[in-house]
Amino acid sequence: MTPATVAAKKAKLAFSLHEYQHDKDVHDFGNEVTEKLGLDPNRVFKTLMVADTAEGAPIAVALVPVSQQLNLKALAKTLGLKKLNMAAIASAQKSSGYLVGGISALGQKKGLKTVIDESARSFDTIYISAGKRGLQMSLNANDLAKALRAAFAAIATQE
């Protein structure tokens, strides 16, 4: 059990767990998930943390498909801010309580604003990290958004 699975159960979310053997030499975590589980990269969502300054603590969480990149300008506009930066790895890990590659939007130490790319709504279920490398969960994006009080917005761009 991870904090993400505990949070999902507490929120009474319907979800399924999907395990795979994480290769410690792989650092492209999203592509590893899609390859090892044989999933559509548009349905697997990476969890990214952003800050309002380059050295600042994370202020928000963004979920975007692993097949795309986060559009920081679009996310900033959605949050009513002028500019955002990606959170530093150490800050993201400290704020979330998870290691990079296993950061989940669910069960984070601090409840941050969360925005999910609107493409998630086009699938019955999406895949997100379940709180550790080698473990994903599939669940309905609308249910996830409700549990996180998250918004949907167009925040992803093609690589």
BELRANOR-V9547 format. One record per backbone hydrogen bond with DSSP energy under -0.5 kcal/mol. NH is the residue of the N-H (numbers start at 0). CO is the residue of the C=O. If there is no record, write none. Layout:
NH;CO
NH;CO
//
This chain:
4;129
5;1
6;2
7;3
8;4
9;5
10;6
11;8
12;7
14;12
15;137
17;135
19;133
21;19
23;21
25;22
28;26
31;27
32;28
33;29
34;30
35;31
36;32
37;33
38;33
42;39
43;39
44;42
44;126
45;63
47;45
47;61
49;59
50;84
51;56
55;52
58;49
59;49
60;112
61;47
62;114
63;45
63;61
65;40
65;43
66;40
67;64
68;156
70;154
71;69
74;70
75;71
76;72
77;73
78;74
79;75
79;76
80;75
84;50
86;48
91;87
92;88
93;89
94;90
95;91
96;92
101;98
107;104
108;95
109;94
111;109
112;58
114;60
115;150
116;62
117;152
119;116
120;117
121;118
122;119
125;138
126;42
127;136
129;134
131;134
134;131
135;17
136;127
137;15
138;125
139;13
143;139
144;140
145;141
146;142
147;143
148;144
149;144
150;113
152;115
154;152
156;68
158;66
//
